[in-house]
Amino acid sequence: MAKKPKDVTVLHGHRVVSGRELRATFVEPDDTADNPVRLRRQILHGVVLVLLVGLIIAAIIVALAIMNGQIKIPTAESSRSSVSACPTATFDYTPNDKVSLNVYNATNRPGLARSVADEFLARKFAVADVGNTQSGYRGVAAVVSGAAGQSAAFSVQRNLPESDYFQDGRSDGSVDVILTGDFKELIGPELVDQTPGKLGCPRESRRIVDSAKWPVIPKAG
């Protein structure tokens, strides 16, 4: 007599559930249109995904703008406003032949520093260095000196109206003149005001590119 085949669906008296039956039990029907809870969940997931993609794109754009210099991140350099206050002293006009002067051209006009230096020489200023430089300063000209050269810088500014004064850390009395985009010419020697007065410091219309309250002192090359 043939032995009855063993029923594989029964183990120790318990029915074994097959994989097909499990899948049929747990697979959710595709009823998104009729299931408002599931529809809202899918919409929420889509919105979150779009927002994340948007944030990533915005972060990339900002990073590129910072690297290209289109966006300036404030640094400790910007805090110069607290220490770069304009000197308030009243200065006498220093005779031209007592002023040691350097003239630098920060424009794209070739030969400008040399021609302006020659004009200063004709007025008896002691011109030492003449050359080109780069500066982010916007205006007529930057007049730069240390504390010891402020009176001399005052005399230079009287020959160079609408220029802006900056103080740096040098210890001698020399003065740098950095000619920039709005420069046109020196005032006529007969029109130079030699009465006592104060230094002219940066105005709101003379900010540099990054719009700092007080421009960074231009550096001559």
C-alpha positions as a Python dict, from the first residue, in 0.01 Angstrom:
ca = {
    (1, 'M'): (0, 0, 0),
    (2, 'A'): (143, 338, -108),
    (3, 'K'): (234, 586, 168),
    (4, 'K'): (25, 902, 168),
    (5, 'P'): (231, 1210, 68),
    (6, 'K'): (320, 1446, 357),
    (7, 'D'): (116, 1767, 358),
    (8, 'V'): (379, 2048, 358),
    (9, 'T'): (119, 2305, 457),
    (10, 'V'): (83, 2151, 798),
    (11, 'L'): (358, 2145, 1060),
    (12, 'H'): (295, 1982, 1398),
    (13, 'G'): (-74, 2025, 1350),
    (14, 'H'): (-50, 2395, 1251),
    (15, 'R'): (-110, 2532, 909),
    (16, 'V'): (194, 2696, 741),
    (17, 'V'): (120, 3027, 569),
    (18, 'S'): (292, 3062, 233),
    (19, 'G'): (476, 3366, 102),
    (20, 'R'): (209, 3430, -155),
    (21, 'E'): (-58, 3442, 116),
    (22, 'L'): (156, 3682, 325),
    (23, 'R'): (201, 3919, 31),
    (24, 'A'): (-168, 3907, -42),
    (25, 'T'): (-241, 3992, 321),
    (26, 'F'): (-1, 4291, 367),
    (27, 'V'): (8, 4461, 25),
    (28, 'E'): (-204, 4775, 47),
    (29, 'P'): (-451, 4822, -233),
    (30, 'D'): (-379, 5107, -473),
    (31, 'D'): (-659, 5324, -349),
    (32, 'T'): (-479, 5660, -323),
    (33, 'A'): (-759, 5846, -495),
    (34, 'D'): (-1015, 5706, -251),
    (35, 'N'): (-792, 5728, 58),
    (36, 'P'): (-758, 6097, 168),
    (37, 'V'): (-508, 6015, 445),
    (38, 'R'): (-268, 5846, 208),
    (39, 'L'): (-318, 6123, -52),
    (40, 'R'): (-229, 6392, 202),
    (41, 'R'): (78, 6195, 307),
    (42, 'Q'): (202, 6173, -51),
    (43, 'I'): (141, 6546, -107),
    (44, 'L'): (333, 6628, 213),
    (45, 'H'): (625, 6411, 106),
    (46, 'G'): (631, 6589, -231),
    (47, 'V'): (629, 6935, -72),
    (48, 'V'): (912, 6842, 167),
    (49, 'L'): (1117, 6706, -123),
    (50, 'V'): (1068, 7024, -327),
    (51, 'L'): (1170, 7241, -28),
    (52, 'L'): (1485, 7038, 31),
    (53, 'V'): (1585, 7064, -334),
    (54, 'G'): (1519, 7440, -322),
    (55, 'L'): (1736, 7483, -12),
    (56, 'I'): (2021, 7292, -171),
    (57, 'I'): (2001, 7505, -487),
    (58, 'A'): (1988, 7827, -281),
    (59, 'A'): (2292, 7717, -78),
    (60, 'I'): (2487, 7649, -397),
    (61, 'I'): (2395, 7992, -541),
    (62, 'V'): (2496, 8172, -219),
    (63, 'A'): (2825, 7981, -202),
    (64, 'L'): (2908, 8075, -562),
    (65, 'A'): (2819, 8440, -495),
    (66, 'I'): (3050, 8448, -191),
    (67, 'M'): (3336, 8291, -388),
    (68, 'N'): (3285, 8543, -671),
    (69, 'G'): (3282, 8835, -429),
    (70, 'Q'): (2920, 8931, -503),
    (71, 'I'): (2830, 8874, -140),
    (72, 'K'): (3057, 9002, 134),
    (73, 'I'): (3060, 8829, 470),
    (74, 'P'): (3124, 9074, 757),
    (75, 'T'): (3459, 9014, 922),
    (76, 'A'): (3664, 9172, 1194),
    (77, 'E'): (3793, 9415, 930),
    (78, 'S'): (3448, 9575, 917),
    (79, 'S'): (3477, 9675, 1281),
    (80, 'R'): (3733, 9941, 1186),
    (81, 'S'): (3448, 10196, 1219),
    (82, 'S'): (3511, 10209, 1594),
    (83, 'V'): (3881, 10294, 1556),
    (84, 'S'): (3896, 10478, 1223),
    (85, 'A'): (3728, 10799, 1337),
    (86, 'C'): (3835, 11109, 1149),
    (87, 'P'): (4096, 11324, 1328),
    (88, 'T'): (3925, 11625, 1483),
    (89, 'A'): (4233, 11847, 1520),
    (90, 'T'): (4270, 12172, 1329),
    (91, 'F'): (4588, 12184, 1120),
    (92, 'D'): (4797, 12468, 982),
    (93, 'Y'): (4896, 12449, 618),
    (94, 'T'): (5239, 12284, 593),
    (95, 'P'): (5464, 12443, 328),
    (96, 'N'): (5474, 12234, 14),
    (97, 'D'): (5850, 12180, 24),
    (98, 'K'): (5813, 12021, 369),
    (99, 'V'): (5579, 11749, 241),
    (100, 'S'): (5721, 11413, 129),
    (101, 'L'): (5476, 11266, -119),
    (102, 'N'): (5417, 10936, -303),
    (103, 'V'): (5175, 10929, -597),
    (104, 'Y'): (5000, 10611, -713),
    (105, 'N'): (4758, 10550, -998),
    (106, 'A'): (4465, 10314, -923),
    (107, 'T'): (4282, 10388, -1249),
    (108, 'N'): (4316, 10240, -1598),
    (109, 'R'): (4455, 10569, -1733),
    (110, 'P'): (4819, 10512, -1822),
    (111, 'G'): (5070, 10774, -1708),
    (112, 'L'): (4828, 10944, -1468),
    (113, 'A'): (5052, 10907, -1161),
    (114, 'R'): (5351, 11053, -1347),
    (115, 'S'): (5161, 11355, -1480),
    (116, 'V'): (5007, 11436, -1140),
    (117, 'A'): (5344, 11385, -968),
    (118, 'D'): (5494, 11638, -1210),
    (119, 'E'): (5225, 11888, -1110),
    (120, 'F'): (5308, 11836, -742),
    (121, 'L'): (5677, 11881, -822),
    (122, 'A'): (5598, 12209, -995),
    (123, 'R'): (5437, 12321, -670),
    (124, 'K'): (5758, 12234, -480),
    (125, 'F'): (5627, 11915, -313),
    (126, 'A'): (5898, 11655, -249),
    (127, 'V'): (5778, 11360, -459),
    (128, 'A'): (5950, 11031, -380),
    (129, 'D'): (5772, 10731, -531),
    (130, 'V'): (5548, 10720, -840),
    (131, 'G'): (5371, 10409, -967),
    (132, 'N'): (5054, 10206, -1009),
    (133, 'T'): (4844, 10030, -745),
    (134, 'Q'): (4501, 9876, -690),
    (135, 'S'): (4229, 9996, -457),
    (136, 'G'): (3862, 9921, -390),
    (137, 'Y'): (3811, 10285, -287),
    (138, 'R'): (3562, 10487, -487),
    (139, 'G'): (3609, 10860, -517),
    (140, 'V'): (3851, 11126, -639),
    (141, 'A'): (4162, 11024, -445),
    (142, 'A'): (4269, 10869, -115),
    (143, 'V'): (4524, 11062, 90),
    (144, 'V'): (4701, 10828, 334),
    (145, 'S'): (4946, 10903, 615),
    (146, 'G'): (5042, 10805, 966),
    (147, 'A'): (4966, 11021, 1268),
    (148, 'A'): (5291, 11214, 1215),
    (149, 'G'): (5189, 11311, 861),
    (150, 'Q'): (4841, 11447, 923),
    (151, 'S'): (4938, 11811, 886),
    (152, 'A'): (5116, 11730, 559),
    (153, 'A'): (4812, 11531, 444),
    (154, 'F'): (4596, 11835, 519),
    (155, 'S'): (4810, 12044, 281),
    (156, 'V'): (4784, 11776, 13),
    (157, 'Q'): (4406, 11769, 46),
    (158, 'R'): (4388, 12143, -5),
    (159, 'N'): (4554, 12086, -345),
    (160, 'L'): (4328, 11786, -412),
    (161, 'P'): (3967, 11885, -332),
    (162, 'E'): (3711, 11612, -250),
    (163, 'S'): (3984, 11364, -165),
    (164, 'D'): (3940, 11147, 146),
    (165, 'Y'): (4191, 11103, 425),
    (166, 'F'): (4291, 10764, 573),
    (167, 'Q'): (4535, 10696, 854),
    (168, 'D'): (4764, 10394, 859),
    (169, 'G'): (5035, 10273, 1094),
    (170, 'R'): (5345, 10436, 943),
    (171, 'S'): (5567, 10629, 1181),
    (172, 'D'): (5718, 10884, 941),
    (173, 'G'): (5554, 11199, 801),
    (174, 'S'): (5519, 11079, 440),
    (175, 'V'): (5189, 11099, 253),
    (176, 'D'): (5050, 10871, -18),
    (177, 'V'): (4813, 11000, -284),
    (178, 'I'): (4612, 10723, -453),
    (179, 'L'): (4433, 10854, -760),
    (180, 'T'): (4103, 10679, -831),
    (181, 'G'): (3819, 10678, -1082),
    (182, 'D'): (3663, 11022, -1019),
    (183, 'F'): (3990, 11215, -1030),
    (184, 'K'): (4003, 11494, -1287),
    (185, 'E'): (4269, 11748, -1187),
    (186, 'L'): (4439, 11932, -903),
    (187, 'I'): (4297, 12266, -803),
    (188, 'G'): (4481, 12561, -952),
    (189, 'P'): (4781, 12666, -737),
    (190, 'E'): (4643, 13018, -707),
    (191, 'L'): (4315, 12879, -565),
    (192, 'V'): (4466, 12665, -287),
    (193, 'D'): (4321, 12762, 51),
    (194, 'Q'): (4606, 12784, 303),
    (195, 'T'): (4402, 12882, 606),
    (196, 'P'): (4389, 12636, 902),
    (197, 'G'): (4132, 12359, 882),
    (198, 'K'): (4051, 11992, 934),
    (199, 'L'): (4116, 11678, 734),
    (200, 'G'): (3844, 11557, 500),
    (201, 'C'): (3744, 11197, 575),
    (202, 'P'): (3526, 10949, 382),
    (203, 'R'): (3167, 11049, 322),
    (204, 'E'): (2870, 10826, 262),
    (205, 'S'): (2905, 10878, -115),
    (206, 'R'): (3269, 10764, -104),
    (207, 'R'): (3224, 10410, 27),
    (208, 'I'): (3426, 10127, -117),
    (209, 'V'): (3273, 9830, -297),
    (210, 'D'): (3167, 9636, 12),
    (211, 'S'): (2982, 9942, 153),
    (212, 'A'): (3169, 9933, 484),
    (213, 'K'): (3104, 10237, 702),
    (214, 'W'): (3474, 10322, 694),
    (215, 'P'): (3676, 10204, 394),
    (216, 'V'): (3975, 9980, 448),
    (217, 'I'): (4293, 10182, 410),
    (218, 'P'): (4411, 10146, 49),
    (219, 'K'): (4750, 9979, 13),
    (220, 'A'): (4998, 10113, -236),
    (221, 'G'): (5187, 9867, -451),
}
